[in-house]
Amino acid sequence: MKTTKSFAVGALMVPILLGLGGCAGMSDRDKSTAIGAGVGAVGGAVLTGGSAVGTVGGAAVGGVIGNQVGK
């Protein structure tokens, strides 16, 4: 069981670390927008039980909020 958890955590970390490298050329406002969209997508998925509409809606709202905070 412990090996499975370790593998799952490792499998999740690789795309996260690779994705962070893509943010090097982004402005602070772009980064805020991307972070807001990511947090909003997770929040929308959690609040709606994983519904696609909730995830996309959360990402849209989070992106707008992140964009405005990044001004």
mmCIF file of the N, C-alpha and C atoms, coordinates in Angstrom:
data_MODEL
# 
_entry.id   MODEL 
# 
loop_
_atom_site.group_PDB 
_atom_site.id 
_atom_site.type_symbol 
_atom_site.label_atom_id 
_atom_site.label_alt_id 
_atom_site.label_comp_id 
_atom_site.label_asym_id 
_atom_site.label_entity_id 
_atom_site.label_seq_id 
_atom_site.pdbx_PDB_ins_code 
_atom_site.Cartn_x 
_atom_site.Cartn_y 
_atom_site.Cartn_z 
_atom_site.occupancy 
_atom_site.B_iso_or_equiv 
_atom_site.pdbx_formal_charge 
_atom_site.auth_seq_id 
_atom_site.auth_comp_id 
_atom_site.auth_asym_id 
_atom_site.auth_atom_id 
_atom_site.pdbx_PDB_model_num 
ATOM 1   N N  . MET A 1 1  ? 0.830   -1.197 0.000   1.00 0.00 ? 1  MET A N  1 
ATOM 2   C CA . MET A 1 1  ? 0.000   0.000  0.000   1.00 0.00 ? 1  MET A CA 1 
ATOM 3   C C  . MET A 1 1  ? 0.872   1.257  0.000   1.00 0.00 ? 1  MET A C  1 
ATOM 4   N N  . LYS A 1 2  ? 1.945   1.251  0.799   1.00 0.00 ? 2  LYS A N  1 
ATOM 5   C CA . LYS A 1 2  ? 2.824   2.409  0.875   1.00 0.00 ? 2  LYS A CA 1 
ATOM 6   C C  . LYS A 1 2  ? 3.523   2.661  -0.463  1.00 0.00 ? 2  LYS A C  1 
ATOM 7   N N  . THR A 1 3  ? 3.905   1.595  -1.149  1.00 0.00 ? 3  THR A N  1 
ATOM 8   C CA . THR A 1 3  ? 4.565   1.734  -2.447  1.00 0.00 ? 3  THR A CA 1 
ATOM 9   C C  . THR A 1 3  ? 3.618   2.377  -3.460  1.00 0.00 ? 3  THR A C  1 
ATOM 10  N N  . THR A 1 4  ? 2.372   2.002  -3.418  1.00 0.00 ? 4  THR A N  1 
ATOM 11  C CA . THR A 1 4  ? 1.383   2.569  -4.336  1.00 0.00 ? 4  THR A CA 1 
ATOM 12  C C  . THR A 1 4  ? 1.219   4.064  -4.095  1.00 0.00 ? 4  THR A C  1 
ATOM 13  N N  . LYS A 1 5  ? 1.161   4.479  -2.828  1.00 0.00 ? 5  LYS A N  1 
ATOM 14  C CA . LYS A 1 5  ? 1.031   5.898  -2.509  1.00 0.00 ? 5  LYS A CA 1 
ATOM 15  C C  . LYS A 1 5  ? 2.254   6.671  -2.985  1.00 0.00 ? 5  LYS A C  1 
ATOM 16  N N  . SER A 1 6  ? 3.431   6.117  -2.762  1.00 0.00 ? 6  SER A N  1 
ATOM 17  C CA . SER A 1 6  ? 4.660   6.783  -3.188  1.00 0.00 ? 6  SER A CA 1 
ATOM 18  C C  . SER A 1 6  ? 4.696   6.938  -4.701  1.00 0.00 ? 6  SER A C  1 
ATOM 19  N N  . PHE A 1 7  ? 4.286   5.905  -5.409  1.00 0.00 ? 7  PHE A N  1 
ATOM 20  C CA . PHE A 1 7  ? 4.249   5.968  -6.873  1.00 0.00 ? 7  PHE A CA 1 
ATOM 21  C C  . PHE A 1 7  ? 3.258   7.027  -7.334  1.00 0.00 ? 7  PHE A C  1 
ATOM 22  N N  . ALA A 1 8  ? 2.094   7.084  -6.701  1.00 0.00 ? 8  ALA A N  1 
ATOM 23  C CA . ALA A 1 8  ? 1.069   8.057  -7.085  1.00 0.00 ? 8  ALA A CA 1 
ATOM 24  C C  . ALA A 1 8  ? 1.570   9.481  -6.862  1.00 0.00 ? 8  ALA A C  1 
ATOM 25  N N  . VAL A 1 9  ? 2.217   9.722  -5.727  1.00 0.00 ? 9  VAL A N  1 
ATOM 26  C CA . VAL A 1 9  ? 2.744   11.059 -5.447  1.00 0.00 ? 9  VAL A CA 1 
ATOM 27  C C  . VAL A 1 9  ? 3.824   11.418 -6.466  1.00 0.00 ? 9  VAL A C  1 
ATOM 28  N N  . GLY A 1 10 ? 4.710   10.472 -6.767  1.00 0.00 ? 10 GLY A N  1 
ATOM 29  C CA . GLY A 1 10 ? 5.756   10.710 -7.757  1.00 0.00 ? 10 GLY A CA 1 
ATOM 30  C C  . GLY A 1 10 ? 5.181   10.973 -9.144  1.00 0.00 ? 10 GLY A C  1 
ATOM 31  N N  . ALA A 1 11 ? 4.146   10.239 -9.501  1.00 0.00 ? 11 ALA A N  1 
ATOM 32  C CA . ALA A 1 11 ? 3.520   10.420 -10.807 1.00 0.00 ? 11 ALA A CA 1 
ATOM 33  C C  . ALA A 1 11 ? 2.847   11.781 -10.925 1.00 0.00 ? 11 ALA A C  1 
ATOM 34  N N  . LEU A 1 12 ? 2.370   12.317 -9.817  1.00 0.00 ? 12 LEU A N  1 
ATOM 35  C CA . LEU A 1 12 ? 1.752   13.641 -9.842  1.00 0.00 ? 12 LEU A CA 1 
ATOM 36  C C  . LEU A 1 12 ? 2.785   14.763 -9.862  1.00 0.00 ? 12 LEU A C  1 
ATOM 37  N N  . MET A 1 13 ? 3.927   14.532 -9.263  1.00 0.00 ? 13 MET A N  1 
ATOM 38  C CA . MET A 1 13 ? 4.941   15.582 -9.164  1.00 0.00 ? 13 MET A CA 1 
ATOM 39  C C  . MET A 1 13 ? 5.614   15.877 -10.509 1.00 0.00 ? 13 MET A C  1 
ATOM 40  N N  . VAL A 1 14 ? 5.783   14.876 -11.351 1.00 0.00 ? 14 VAL A N  1 
ATOM 41  C CA . VAL A 1 14 ? 6.481   15.076 -12.624 1.00 0.00 ? 14 VAL A CA 1 
ATOM 42  C C  . VAL A 1 14 ? 5.784   16.119 -13.493 1.00 0.00 ? 14 VAL A C  1 
ATOM 43  N N  . PRO A 1 15 ? 4.480   16.011 -13.762 1.00 0.00 ? 15 PRO A N  1 
ATOM 44  C CA . PRO A 1 15 ? 3.852   17.039 -14.598 1.00 0.00 ? 15 PRO A CA 1 
ATOM 45  C C  . PRO A 1 15 ? 3.837   18.416 -13.937 1.00 0.00 ? 15 PRO A C  1 
ATOM 46  N N  . ILE A 1 16 ? 3.740   18.439 -12.618 1.00 0.00 ? 16 ILE A N  1 
ATOM 47  C CA . ILE A 1 16 ? 3.743   19.726 -11.916 1.00 0.00 ? 16 ILE A CA 1 
ATOM 48  C C  . ILE A 1 16 ? 5.085   20.420 -12.109 1.00 0.00 ? 16 ILE A C  1 
ATOM 49  N N  . LEU A 1 17 ? 6.167   19.685 -11.912 1.00 0.00 ? 17 LEU A N  1 
ATOM 50  C CA . LEU A 1 17 ? 7.495   20.270 -12.065 1.00 0.00 ? 17 LEU A CA 1 
ATOM 51  C C  . LEU A 1 17 ? 7.770   20.674 -13.513 1.00 0.00 ? 17 LEU A C  1 
ATOM 52  N N  . LEU A 1 18 ? 7.332   19.871 -14.460 1.00 0.00 ? 18 LEU A N  1 
ATOM 53  C CA . LEU A 1 18 ? 7.510   20.230 -15.861 1.00 0.00 ? 18 LEU A CA 1 
ATOM 54  C C  . LEU A 1 18 ? 6.682   21.462 -16.225 1.00 0.00 ? 18 LEU A C  1 
ATOM 55  N N  . GLY A 1 19 ? 5.511   21.557 -15.668 1.00 0.00 ? 19 GLY A N  1 
ATOM 56  C CA . GLY A 1 19 ? 4.645   22.700 -15.937 1.00 0.00 ? 19 GLY A CA 1 
ATOM 57  C C  . GLY A 1 19 ? 5.204   23.999 -15.393 1.00 0.00 ? 19 GLY A C  1 
ATOM 58  N N  . LEU A 1 20 ? 5.892   23.942 -14.262 1.00 0.00 ? 20 LEU A N  1 
ATOM 59  C CA . LEU A 1 20 ? 6.467   25.147 -13.693 1.00 0.00 ? 20 LEU A CA 1 
ATOM 60  C C  . LEU A 1 20 ? 7.559   25.726 -14.585 1.00 0.00 ? 20 LEU A C  1 
ATOM 61  N N  . GLY A 1 21 ? 8.250   24.897 -15.306 1.00 0.00 ? 21 GLY A N  1 
ATOM 62  C CA . GLY A 1 21 ? 9.279   25.378 -16.222 1.00 0.00 ? 21 GLY A CA 1 
ATOM 63  C C  . GLY A 1 21 ? 8.701   26.209 -17.350 1.00 0.00 ? 21 GLY A C  1 
ATOM 64  N N  . GLY A 1 22 ? 7.462   25.974 -17.703 1.00 0.00 ? 22 GLY A N  1 
ATOM 65  C CA . GLY A 1 22 ? 6.812   26.721 -18.768 1.00 0.00 ? 22 GLY A CA 1 
ATOM 66  C C  . GLY A 1 22 ? 6.408   28.128 -18.363 1.00 0.00 ? 22 GLY A C  1 
ATOM 67  N N  . CYS A 1 23 ? 6.496   28.452 -17.085 1.00 0.00 ? 23 CYS A N  1 
ATOM 68  C CA . CYS A 1 23 ? 6.089   29.772 -16.593 1.00 0.00 ? 23 CYS A CA 1 
ATOM 69  C C  . CYS A 1 23 ? 7.235   30.775 -16.593 1.00 0.00 ? 23 CYS A C  1 
ATOM 70  N N  . ALA A 1 24 ? 8.416   30.382 -17.027 1.00 0.00 ? 24 ALA A N  1 
ATOM 71  C CA . ALA A 1 24 ? 9.593   31.246 -16.915 1.00 0.00 ? 24 ALA A CA 1 
ATOM 72  C C  . ALA A 1 24 ? 9.434   32.553 -17.687 1.00 0.00 ? 24 ALA A C  1 
ATOM 73  N N  . GLY A 1 25 ? 8.807   32.527 -18.845 1.00 0.00 ? 25 GLY A N  1 
ATOM 74  C CA . GLY A 1 25 ? 8.694   33.729 -19.651 1.00 0.00 ? 25 GLY A CA 1 
ATOM 75  C C  . GLY A 1 25 ? 7.405   34.505 -19.442 1.00 0.00 ? 25 GLY A C  1 
ATOM 76  N N  . MET A 1 26 ? 6.616   34.127 -18.466 1.00 0.00 ? 26 MET A N  1 
ATOM 77  C CA . MET A 1 26 ? 5.324   34.771 -18.251 1.00 0.00 ? 26 MET A CA 1 
ATOM 78  C C  . MET A 1 26 ? 5.466   36.012 -17.376 1.00 0.00 ? 26 MET A C  1 
ATOM 79  N N  . SER A 1 27 ? 4.594   36.991 -17.616 1.00 0.00 ? 27 SER A N  1 
ATOM 80  C CA . SER A 1 27 ? 4.557   38.169 -16.747 1.00 0.00 ? 27 SER A CA 1 
ATOM 81  C C  . SER A 1 27 ? 3.895   37.783 -15.427 1.00 0.00 ? 27 SER A C  1 
ATOM 82  N N  . ASP A 1 28 ? 4.021   38.657 -14.444 1.00 0.00 ? 28 ASP A N  1 
ATOM 83  C CA . ASP A 1 28 ? 3.399   38.390 -13.144 1.00 0.00 ? 28 ASP A CA 1 
ATOM 84  C C  . ASP A 1 28 ? 1.884   38.268 -13.273 1.00 0.00 ? 28 ASP A C  1 
ATOM 85  N N  . ARG A 1 29 ? 1.309   39.071 -14.145 1.00 0.00 ? 29 ARG A N  1 
ATOM 86  C CA . ARG A 1 29 ? -0.147  39.015 -14.337 1.00 0.00 ? 29 ARG A CA 1 
ATOM 87  C C  . ARG A 1 29 ? -0.557  37.700 -14.987 1.00 0.00 ? 29 ARG A C  1 
ATOM 88  N N  . ASP A 1 30 ? 0.226   37.226 -15.953 1.00 0.00 ? 30 ASP A N  1 
ATOM 89  C CA . ASP A 1 30 ? -0.062  35.942 -16.592 1.00 0.00 ? 30 ASP A CA 1 
ATOM 90  C C  . ASP A 1 30 ? 0.039   34.803 -15.585 1.00 0.00 ? 30 ASP A C  1 
ATOM 91  N N  . LYS A 1 31 ? 1.054   34.868 -14.726 1.00 0.00 ? 31 LYS A N  1 
ATOM 92  C CA . LYS A 1 31 ? 1.215   33.841 -13.696 1.00 0.00 ? 31 LYS A CA 1 
ATOM 93  C C  . LYS A 1 31 ? 0.026   33.846 -12.742 1.00 0.00 ? 31 LYS A C  1 
ATOM 94  N N  . SER A 1 32 ? -0.410  35.037 -12.334 1.00 0.00 ? 32 SER A N  1 
ATOM 95  C CA . SER A 1 32 ? -1.563  35.140 -11.438 1.00 0.00 ? 32 SER A CA 1 
ATOM 96  C C  . SER A 1 32 ? -2.817  34.568 -12.087 1.00 0.00 ? 32 SER A C  1 
ATOM 97  N N  . THR A 1 33 ? -2.988  34.821 -13.375 1.00 0.00 ? 33 THR A N  1 
ATOM 98  C CA . THR A 1 33 ? -4.141  34.297 -14.105 1.00 0.00 ? 33 THR A CA 1 
ATOM 99  C C  . THR A 1 33 ? -4.092  32.768 -14.153 1.00 0.00 ? 33 THR A C  1 
ATOM 100 N N  . ALA A 1 34 ? -2.923  32.219 -14.459 1.00 0.00 ? 34 ALA A N  1 
ATOM 101 C CA . ALA A 1 34 ? -2.777  30.764 -14.543 1.00 0.00 ? 34 ALA A CA 1 
ATOM 102 C C  . ALA A 1 34 ? -2.991  30.106 -13.184 1.00 0.00 ? 34 ALA A C  1 
ATOM 103 N N  . ILE A 1 35 ? -2.429  30.694 -12.145 1.00 0.00 ? 35 ILE A N  1 
ATOM 104 C CA . ILE A 1 35 ? -2.605  30.135 -10.795 1.00 0.00 ? 35 ILE A CA 1 
ATOM 105 C C  . ILE A 1 35 ? -4.070  30.207 -10.381 1.00 0.00 ? 35 ILE A C  1 
ATOM 106 N N  . GLY A 1 36 ? -4.704  31.339 -10.656 1.00 0.00 ? 36 GLY A N  1 
ATOM 107 C CA . GLY A 1 36 ? -6.127  31.487 -10.332 1.00 0.00 ? 36 GLY A CA 1 
ATOM 108 C C  . GLY A 1 36 ? -6.984  30.468 -11.058 1.00 0.00 ? 36 GLY A C  1 
ATOM 109 N N  . ALA A 1 37 ? -6.673  30.231 -12.329 1.00 0.00 ? 37 ALA A N  1 
ATOM 110 C CA . ALA A 1 37 ? -7.437  29.241 -13.101 1.00 0.00 ? 37 ALA A CA 1 
ATOM 111 C C  . ALA A 1 37 ? -7.240  27.849 -12.537 1.00 0.00 ? 37 ALA A C  1 
ATOM 112 N N  . GLY A 1 38 ? -6.014  27.517 -12.148 1.00 0.00 ? 38 GLY A N  1 
ATOM 113 C CA . GLY A 1 38 ? -5.748  26.197 -11.571 1.00 0.00 ? 38 GLY A CA 1 
ATOM 114 C C  . GLY A 1 38 ? -6.459  25.996 -10.247 1.00 0.00 ? 38 GLY A C  1 
ATOM 115 N N  . VAL A 1 39 ? -6.370  26.990 -9.383  1.00 0.00 ? 39 VAL A N  1 
ATOM 116 C CA . VAL A 1 39 ? -7.035  26.898 -8.078  1.00 0.00 ? 39 VAL A CA 1 
ATOM 117 C C  . VAL A 1 39 ? -8.553  26.861 -8.267  1.00 0.00 ? 39 VAL A C  1 
ATOM 118 N N  . GLY A 1 40 ? -9.053  27.672 -9.186  1.00 0.00 ? 40 GLY A N  1 
ATOM 119 C CA . GLY A 1 40 ? -10.493 27.681 -9.451  1.00 0.00 ? 40 GLY A CA 1 
ATOM 120 C C  . GLY A 1 40 ? -10.987 26.357 -10.004 1.00 0.00 ? 40 GLY A C  1 
ATOM 121 N N  . ALA A 1 41 ? -10.193 25.730 -10.870 1.00 0.00 ? 41 ALA A N  1 
ATOM 122 C CA . ALA A 1 41 ? -10.583 24.429 -11.428 1.00 0.00 ? 41 ALA A CA 1 
ATOM 123 C C  . ALA A 1 41 ? -10.668 23.378 -10.335 1.00 0.00 ? 41 ALA A C  1 
ATOM 124 N N  . VAL A 1 42 ? -9.684  23.369 -9.456  1.00 0.00 ? 42 VAL A N  1 
ATOM 125 C CA . VAL A 1 42 ? -9.706  22.401 -8.344  1.00 0.00 ? 42 VAL A CA 1 
ATOM 126 C C  . VAL A 1 42 ? -10.888 22.681 -7.436  1.00 0.00 ? 42 VAL A C  1 
ATOM 127 N N  . GLY A 1 43 ? -11.092 23.950 -7.093  1.00 0.00 ? 43 GLY A N  1 
ATOM 128 C CA . GLY A 1 43 ? -12.225 24.307 -6.236  1.00 0.00 ? 43 GLY A CA 1 
ATOM 129 C C  . GLY A 1 43 ? -13.557 23.953 -6.867  1.00 0.00 ? 43 GLY A C  1 
ATOM 130 N N  . GLY A 1 44 ? -13.701 24.245 -8.156  1.00 0.00 ? 44 GLY A N  1 
ATOM 131 C CA . GLY A 1 44 ? -14.944 23.913 -8.851  1.00 0.00 ? 44 GLY A CA 1 
ATOM 132 C C  . GLY A 1 44 ? -15.196 22.419 -8.900  1.00 0.00 ? 44 GLY A C  1 
ATOM 133 N N  . ALA A 1 45 ? -14.132 21.653 -9.110  1.00 0.00 ? 45 ALA A N  1 
ATOM 134 C CA . ALA A 1 45 ? -14.275 20.194 -9.146  1.00 0.00 ? 45 ALA A CA 1 
ATOM 135 C C  . ALA A 1 45 ? -14.673 19.653 -7.782  1.00 0.00 ? 45 ALA A C  1 
ATOM 136 N N  . VAL A 1 46 ? -14.066 20.188 -6.737  1.00 0.00 ? 46 VAL A N  1 
ATOM 137 C CA . VAL A 1 46 ? -14.379 19.717 -5.377  1.00 0.00 ? 46 VAL A CA 1 
ATOM 138 C C  . VAL A 1 46 ? -15.814 20.073 -5.010  1.00 0.00 ? 46 VAL A C  1 
ATOM 139 N N  . LEU A 1 47 ? -16.208 21.291 -5.302  1.00 0.00 ? 47 LEU A N  1 
ATOM 140 C CA . LEU A 1 47 ? -17.552 21.739 -4.911  1.00 0.00 ? 47 LEU A CA 1 
ATOM 141 C C  . LEU A 1 47 ? -18.665 21.060 -5.694  1.00 0.00 ? 47 LEU A C  1 
ATOM 142 N N  . THR A 1 48 ? -18.375 20.611 -6.904  1.00 0.00 ? 48 THR A N  1 
ATOM 143 C CA . THR A 1 48 ? -19.427 19.997 -7.722  1.00 0.00 ? 48 THR A CA 1 
ATOM 144 C C  . THR A 1 48 ? -19.265 18.485 -7.850  1.00 0.00 ? 48 THR A C  1 
ATOM 145 N N  . GLY A 1 49 ? -18.377 17.916 -7.067  1.00 0.00 ? 49 GLY A N  1 
ATOM 146 C CA . GLY A 1 49 ? -18.199 16.463 -7.109  1.00 0.00 ? 49 GLY A CA 1 
ATOM 147 C C  . GLY A 1 49 ? -17.526 15.978 -8.381  1.00 0.00 ? 49 GLY A C  1 
ATOM 148 N N  . GLY A 1 50 ? -16.699 16.814 -8.995  1.00 0.00 ? 50 GLY A N  1 
ATOM 149 C CA . GLY A 1 50 ? -15.950 16.392 -10.174 1.00 0.00 ? 50 GLY A CA 1 
ATOM 150 C C  . GLY A 1 50 ? -16.653 16.650 -11.495 1.00 0.00 ? 50 GLY A C  1 
ATOM 151 N N  . SER A 1 51 ? -17.724 17.413 -11.465 1.00 0.00 ? 51 SER A N  1 
ATOM 152 C CA . SER A 1 51 ? -18.444 17.702 -12.712 1.00 0.00 ? 51 SER A CA 1 
ATOM 153 C C  . SER A 1 51 ? -17.584 18.556 -13.650 1.00 0.00 ? 51 SER A C  1 
ATOM 154 N N  . ALA A 1 52 ? -17.644 18.259 -14.934 1.00 0.00 ? 52 ALA A N  1 
ATOM 155 C CA . ALA A 1 52 ? -16.855 19.005 -15.924 1.00 0.00 ? 52 ALA A CA 1 
ATOM 156 C C  . ALA A 1 52 ? -17.273 20.465 -15.967 1.00 0.00 ? 52 ALA A C  1 
ATOM 157 N N  . VAL A 1 53 ? -18.560 20.730 -15.869 1.00 0.00 ? 53 VAL A N  1 
ATOM 158 C CA . VAL A 1 53 ? -19.057 22.101 -15.910 1.00 0.00 ? 53 VAL A CA 1 
ATOM 159 C C  . VAL A 1 53 ? -18.546 22.883 -14.698 1.00 0.00 ? 53 VAL A C  1 
ATOM 160 N N  . GLY A 1 54 ? -18.565 22.257 -13.537 1.00 0.00 ? 54 GLY A N  1 
ATOM 161 C CA . GLY A 1 54 ? -18.056 22.908 -12.331 1.00 0.00 ? 54 GLY A CA 1 
ATOM 162 C C  . GLY A 1 54 ? -16.569 23.183 -12.411 1.00 0.00 ? 54 GLY A C  1 
ATOM 163 N N  . THR A 1 55 ? -15.825 22.243 -12.981 1.00 0.00 ? 55 THR A N  1 
ATOM 164 C CA . THR A 1 55 ? -14.378 22.418 -13.121 1.00 0.00 ? 55 THR A CA 1 
ATOM 165 C C  . THR A 1 55 ? -14.056 23.553 -14.078 1.00 0.00 ? 55 THR A C  1 
ATOM 166 N N  . VAL A 1 56 ? -14.711 23.578 -15.229 1.00 0.00 ? 56 VAL A N  1 
ATOM 167 C CA . VAL A 1 56 ? -14.469 24.630 -16.219 1.00 0.00 ? 56 VAL A CA 1 
ATOM 168 C C  . VAL A 1 56 ? -14.946 25.980 -15.685 1.00 0.00 ? 56 VAL A C  1 
ATOM 169 N N  . GLY A 1 57 ? -16.094 25.984 -15.039 1.00 0.00 ? 57 GLY A N  1 
ATOM 170 C CA . GLY A 1 57 ? -16.603 27.228 -14.463 1.00 0.00 ? 57 GLY A CA 1 
ATOM 171 C C  . GLY A 1 57 ? -15.679 27.768 -13.385 1.00 0.00 ? 57 GLY A C  1 
ATOM 172 N N  . GLY A 1 58 ? -15.179 26.891 -12.540 1.00 0.00 ? 58 GLY A N  1 
ATOM 173 C CA . GLY A 1 58 ? -14.239 27.304 -11.503 1.00 0.00 ? 58 GLY A CA 1 
ATOM 174 C C  . GLY A 1 58 ? -12.957 27.842 -12.096 1.00 0.00 ? 58 GLY A C  1 
ATOM 175 N N  . ALA A 1 59 ? -12.476 27.213 -13.158 1.00 0.00 ? 59 ALA A N  1 
ATOM 176 C CA . ALA A 1 59 ? -11.262 27.685 -13.823 1.00 0.00 ? 59 ALA A CA 1 
ATOM 177 C C  . ALA A 1 59 ? -11.479 29.074 -14.422 1.00 0.00 ? 59 ALA A C  1 
ATOM 178 N N  . ALA A 1 60 ? -12.635 29.290 -15.026 1.00 0.00 ? 60 ALA A N  1 
ATOM 179 C CA . ALA A 1 60 ? -12.927 30.594 -15.628 1.00 0.00 ? 60 ALA A CA 1 
ATOM 180 C C  . ALA A 1 60 ? -12.998 31.682 -14.565 1.00 0.00 ? 60 ALA A C  1 
ATOM 181 N N  . VAL A 1 61 ? -13.722 31.423 -13.497 1.00 0.00 ? 61 VAL A N  1 
ATOM 182 C CA . VAL A 1 61 ? -13.852 32.409 -12.424 1.00 0.00 ? 61 VAL A CA 1 
ATOM 183 C C  . VAL A 1 61 ? -12.495 32.653 -11.757 1.00 0.00 ? 61 VAL A C  1 
ATOM 184 N N  . GLY A 1 62 ? -11.761 31.581 -11.481 1.00 0.00 ? 62 GLY A N  1 
ATOM 185 C CA . GLY A 1 62 ? -10.445 31.724 -10.868 1.00 0.00 ? 62 GLY A CA 1 
ATOM 186 C C  . GLY A 1 62 ? -9.473  32.478 -11.759 1.00 0.00 ? 62 GLY A C  1 
ATOM 187 N N  . GLY A 1 63 ? -9.530  32.246 -13.060 1.00 0.00 ? 63 GLY A N  1 
ATOM 188 C CA . GLY A 1 63 ? -8.673  32.963 -13.985 1.00 0.00 ? 63 GLY A CA 1 
ATOM 189 C C  . GLY A 1 63 ? -8.958  34.452 -14.007 1.00 0.00 ? 63 GLY A C  1 
ATOM 190 N N  . VAL A 1 64 ? -10.215 34.815 -13.989 1.00 0.00 ? 64 VAL A N  1 
ATOM 191 C CA . VAL A 1 64 ? -10.597 36.242 -13.973 1.00 0.00 ? 64 VAL A CA 1 
ATOM 192 C C  . VAL A 1 64 ? -10.122 36.887 -12.673 1.00 0.00 ? 64 VAL A C  1 
ATOM 193 N N  . ILE A 1 65 ? -10.336 36.203 -11.560 1.00 0.00 ? 65 ILE A N  1 
ATOM 194 C CA . ILE A 1 65 ? -9.914  36.756 -10.268 1.00 0.00 ? 65 ILE A CA 1 
ATOM 195 C C  . ILE A 1 65 ? -8.377  36.892 -10.245 1.00 0.00 ? 65 ILE A C  1 
ATOM 196 N N  . GLY A 1 66 ? -7.672  35.861 -10.680 1.00 0.00 ? 66 GLY A N  1 
ATOM 197 C CA . GLY A 1 66 ? -6.216  35.922 -10.714 1.00 0.00 ? 66 GLY A CA 1 
ATOM 198 C C  . GLY A 1 66 ? -5.713  37.028 -11.612 1.00 0.00 ? 66 GLY A C  1 
ATOM 199 N N  . ASN A 1 67 ? -6.388  37.253 -12.732 1.00 0.00 ? 67 ASN A N  1 
ATOM 200 C CA . ASN A 1 67 ? -6.010  38.314 -13.653 1.00 0.00 ? 67 ASN A CA 1 
ATOM 201 C C  . ASN A 1 67 ? -6.166  39.681 -13.007 1.00 0.00 ? 67 ASN A C  1 
ATOM 202 N N  . GLN A 1 68 ? -7.236  39.862 -12.274 1.00 0.00 ? 68 GLN A N  1 
ATOM 203 C CA . GLN A 1 68 ? -7.489  41.149 -11.631 1.00 0.00 ? 68 GLN A CA 1 
ATOM 204 C C  . GLN A 1 68 ? -6.554  41.386 -10.451 1.00 0.00 ? 68 GLN A C  1 
ATOM 205 N N  . VAL A 1 69 ? -6.230  40.345 -9.719  1.00 0.00 ? 69 VAL A N  1 
ATOM 206 C CA . VAL A 1 69 ? -5.299  40.460 -8.600  1.00 0.00 ? 69 VAL A CA 1 
ATOM 207 C C  . VAL A 1 69 ? -3.898  40.775 -9.114  1.00 0.00 ? 69 VAL A C  1 
ATOM 208 N N  . GLY A 1 70 ? -3.573  40.268 -10.300 1.00 0.00 ? 70 GLY A N  1 
ATOM 209 C CA . GLY A 1 70 ? -2.250  40.465 -10.864 1.00 0.00 ? 70 GLY A CA 1 
ATOM 210 C C  . GLY A 1 70 ? -2.011  41.846 -11.452 1.00 0.00 ? 70 GLY A C  1 
ATOM 211 N N  . LYS A 1 71 ? -2.987  42.743 -11.390 1.00 0.00 ? 71 LYS A N  1 
ATOM 212 C CA . LYS A 1 71 ? -2.836  44.109 -11.939 1.00 0.00 ? 71 LYS A CA 1 
ATOM 213 C C  . LYS A 1 71 ? -1.795  44.892 -11.174 1.00 0.00 ? 71 LYS A C  1 
# 
